[in-house]
Amino acid sequence: MKKVLVVASVISMIEWFNKENLQFLKQNLGCDVHLATHFEYLEDTNPQRTRAYIETLKSQGIKLHHIPFARSPFAWSNIKLYKQLKKLIDQEQFDLIHCHTPTASVLTRLAARKSRQRGTHVMYTCHGFHFHASAPVKNWLTYYPVEWVLSWFTDTLVTICREDYGRLAHFHMKNKRYIPGVGVDITHIQQVAIDKAKKKKSIGVPADGVLVLSVGELIPRKNHQVIIRALGKLKNPNIYYAICGKGPLAEELRLLANQCGLAERFLLLGFRQDIPELLHAADISAFPSRIEGLGLAGIEALAAGTPLVASNVQGIKDYVIDGKTGFTCKPNDVDGFAKHIAYLAQNPALRSEMESACLAAIKPFEKEHALRAMQDIYKGVLCKG
């Protein structure tokens, strides 16, 4: 029986993006699967649902190791966590270690150096490099050297967007792979049927109001404040902005909305279980992230036929086609976001025309394609000979 360790900074990364992969390793390949993550960080998810998922993992026989990773790879607390992780890796002697997220991937690849010498295969799925075409110089000076050095301690590096894959040309791992994201159940979203006016009213938006919707954590990386500032510039009383998600910036975003004159038109909806319905109710989806490996929220919006106004970073550029599925601009371009939102808000016929283009653009990101690609990688590593 092959032994596998999967590592991520927080449990939501596994629940949202990797639960099918764990099931494949356990049920299809018959592996002894271990999971190391921060099981107590529930600020970005529904605590009740996630605790139920953790119990499901236990019932499936997956061995759980609580490691409370910090958000930043450079936090001092990670020294202790590194030792904890290294002890686990050295004791268990895994055949495959698969890590996700920046902090977890840095610590894991450093901790697994000795294990690699014994034959452990170390794999990292990058969900978005911090250095990219639109990133500030400080990101390149800080994060690029770290990833370049760690590439010597990586056997397989998987990227989920084409720009990040292009960055691997100067890295040193043997295997470099691109897969089309972690998969979206596009068919499920497309088949959702709602009364759009009724759904808008249910969250406090008039039936004839223009709903701009963002889905994502309330954290700096998601950059929601640029949309608030853009709408503040427009001063259009018929445009409403709603965000689905939890996070530490809730009060800061509310204050900014008040300052920009959006108090009555800004809605923090928290964690929602009806995202597909809300995407169909929205007139425009806003996705202004500073960094995105791919951005499932953007693909889900297009699956609902809702055009995107988005930042021109990494994976988002893989499916947002200017003038066809939406519009892109630099992450901090308040005027650019305001211009594109105003244009779409004033042109309902254009939004309708974009629907078919949206649906065509996201076909490569269907869940089955992504799962099959990752399963092929797993089989190539674990079923050799």
N, C-alpha and C positions, 0 to 999 in steps of 0.2 A: 504494500500500500504506500503510495507516494504521500509525502507530507508537505502541506502548503501553508504559508503564512500570508495573509492579506493585511495590509496596514493602511490606515487613513487617519487623518487628524481628528475627525468627528464621525459619530455613528450615522448622521444624516447622509454623508457621502456614500456610505454603503447602502443604506435603505433606499435612497433615491436612484442611484446610478449603478449599483453593483450586485444587487441581491440575486439577479438571474445568474451572474457569473459564479457566485458562491454555490448556488444550487447545482450548476453544471459541474463544478469541481467535485462536489460531494456526491451527487446522485449519478451523474453520467460517467465520470472518471473514477469514482470510488476513492477519492482522496481523503486523507485525514486533514481536515481544514481547521486552521486556527485564524482568529481575527483579533487584531490589536488596534484599539482605537480609544477615543475619549467617550465612554458610554454615558457619562453624566452631563455632557453639554447638550442641552435640548432647546437652546434659545432660538434655533433656526428651524424648528419643526413643531409638530403637534406632540407634546410629551406623552399623552395617553397612547396614541398610535405607535410611537417609537418604542415605548416600553413594551408594548404588546409584540412588536417586531423582535425585540431582544429576547423575549421569552420563546418566540418561534425559533430563533437561531439555536437556543439551548436545546429545544425539543428535537431539532434536526441533528444534534450531536456535534455541532460546531463549537470548538473550544474558544472561550472568550478571555481576553487579557486586557484589563483596563489600564490604559496609559494616557494620562491627561495632558496631551500635547498642547503647547501654547500656539497661538495664531502665527507668531513670527518665528522663523527659523533661527533668529539671532537672540531669542529670549534666554536669560541665564538659567531659568528653570529647566531648560532642555538638557542641561548637562546631566542632571539626575535621571531624566527620562531616557537619555542615551544609554546610560549604564543599565537601566532596567531592560531596555530593548535588547541590548547586546547580550545580557545574561540569558534572556529568553531564546535568542537566536543560537547562541553557543550550546545551550542545553538540548534544544530540540532537534538540531541538525536537519533543517528543512531541505527538501529537494527544490522547491520554488518559493521565492519571496516576491510578492507583487505589491508595490507600494503606490499610493496616490497622495495628492496634495503636497504643497511645498515643504512644510515643516516635517511631516512624516517621511517624505521621500529623502530629505537631506539626512536625517538621523538614521533612517533604516539603511541606506546605502553605506554610510560610514560604519555602522554597527555590524554590517554583514561582510566586511572585508575578509576576515579570517574564514568565515563560512564559505565564501566564494572559492577560496583556495582548496577547500575540500570538495568542491563540485556543486555547490548551491547555485542555481540560476537566479539572478536578481533582475527583476523587471520593474520598470517605472512607467506608469501612464501619466503623461503630462496633460493636465486639464487647462493649460494656458500658461505659457512662459511670461514672466514679468517683463521681459525685454521683447519688444516687437516694434513694428514700423512707426507706431504712434507713441511709443513709450518715451519718457524723459531720459536724458543722458544718464542721470543718477541710477536709473534702473539697469542700464547696460553696464555701468561701472560696478554695480553691486551684485546683480544676479547672474549675469553672463559668465563671469569667471567661476562662480560657484558651480554652475551646471557644467561648464567645460571640465573642471577638475573631477566632478562626480561622474562624468561620462566614462572615466577610466574604471570606475567601480560598478558599472552597469552593463549587463549582458544584452538586454532588449529595452529599447525606449520606444514607447508608443505615443504618437500625438493624435489629436482628434480634429486638427484643422491643418490646412495646407501650408499656411505661412509658417507655423511652428515646425512642420516637417522639413521645410526648406532650411531652417536654422541648423538642422542636424548634420549638414554637410561637413562641418568642421569639428564635429564631436567624435568620440573614440569608441563608443559601444559597437559591438559586432553587428547587432541586428537593429535596424531602424524601420519602424512600421507606421503607416498611416491608416487609421480606420475612420469611417464617417460618424464620429461622435460615439456616444454611449447608447444611442437609440431612443426614438420617440414613437409612441403608439399613435401614429398619424391617423390611421383608419378610425380609431375610437374618437378622436377629436373631431374629425370630419363628419361623423355620423350624429353628433350632438345636435338636437333640435330644441330651440327655445323661442319664447315670445320676447323679442329683443327689447321692446318698450317696457314690458313688465319686469324684465331682469334689471334694466337700468333703474327703474323706480325702486326696486328692492334694496338698492344700495344708496339711494338718495339722489339719483340723477334724473332730471326730467326726461320724458320720452323723446323730446326733440333736442335734448342736449347732446353735444359732441363729447363722447367719453374717450379720454386718453388713458390707457391702462399700462402699468408696469408690473412685472412679476419678478420678485427677487428680494433677497435679504436687505434689511435696512443697515447697510454697512458702506464704508467709503468706496469700495471697489465698484459697487453698483451705480454710484454717481447720480442718484435720483435728484439731487439738488439742482442739476443743470436744467432739468425739465421744469422744475418749479420756477426757476429764474426766467426761463424762456416764456412760460405762460404769464409770468408777471409783466414781461415786456409787452405781450400781446394785448393784455387788458380786455380780453373778449369774455363777456359775462356768460356766454353760452358754452364755453369749453370747461370741462371738469376733468380733474386728474385723480386717479385712484391707484394705489399701490397695494398689491397683495404680498405680504411677507412680514417677518418679525426681525427685530434686531436692535442694537444699542442706539441707533440714531433717530428713533421715533420722535422724541421730543424736539430734537434739533430740527428735524424736517418740518414739524408742525409750526415751530417758531418762524422758520424761514418762509413758510407758506403765508403766515399771518403778515409778515413784513412785506411780502410781495403782493398782498391784496387778494390772496386766494382762500382766505379762511373758510368761506362758505362753499368753495368748489374744490377743496382738497380732502381726499378720503383715504385714511389708513385703514385697510380692511383686515389686517392681521393675517394669520395663517388660514387659508381657505381650502375646502375640499371640493369646490365647484369651479376650479380654474377653467376647464374647457367651456363651461357655460358663460363665464365672464369674458373669455376671449371672443366668443361669438357675439356678445353684447357690445363689445368695444368697437369704436369706429377707427381708432388708431392705436397701435401698440408702440410704446416708447421703450427703447433698450439702450441706454446711454453708458454702458459699462466702460470702465477704464481698461479692463482686461477680460477677455473671454476666450477660453480654449475653443469653444464652439457656441455655447449658449442655448440650452434646451428651451428656455422661455421664448426665445426668438423664433425657433422652429415651430413651437407649439402655436404661437400667434399666427404664423403663416399657414399652418394646418387648418386654422379656423377661417382662413381667407382674409385675415386682418392685416393691412399693410403696416410696415415698420418704419419708424423714424429712429435711427440707431447710430451708435458710434462706429467709426470705420476702423475697428481693430480686429486683428486676427481672424478667428472663426466666423465672426458675424459677416465678414466680407464673402464668406463661402456661399451665402444664400440671400443676402440683401443686395439686389441689383437696382442701382439708382434709376428711378423713373419707371421701374417695372414691378418690383415687389416692395418698394418703399424708397427711402432716401437715407444717406449716411453723411456724417460730418465728423470733425474732430471731437473727441470726448468733452472738451471744455468750451466748445463753440456755442455759446448761448444764443447768439444771433442766428446761427445756422439752424439750430433746433427750432427756434421760434419761426423762422421762415418756412421750414418744411411742414411743421404742424399747422401753421396758418393755411398753407396751400392745400393740404389734404382736407382740413376742416371745411374749407370753402368749396371743395369739389367732390361732393358725394358720388357723382357719376364716375370720376376717376377712381375712387376707392372701389367701386363695383367692378370696374374694368380690370383692376389689379388682382382681383380674386383668383382668376384662373392662373395667372402667372405665379402667384404665391403658392398655389397647390402644386404646380409643376416644379418649382424650385426646390421643394423639400423632399421629393421622392427618394433621392439617394440616402436620406437620413432615417428611413423607416427602421424601426427597432430590430427587425429580423436581420437586416444587413449588418448592423453593428454587432449584434450578438454572435452571428456566425463568424465574423472576422475575428473576434476575441477568442471564440472557442477553437478556431483553427490555430491560433497562437498557442493556446494552452496545450492542445494535442501535440503540436510540434515540439514543445518543451518537455512534456511529461510522458509522452508515448513513444519516445525514440527507442529503437531497437525492439 
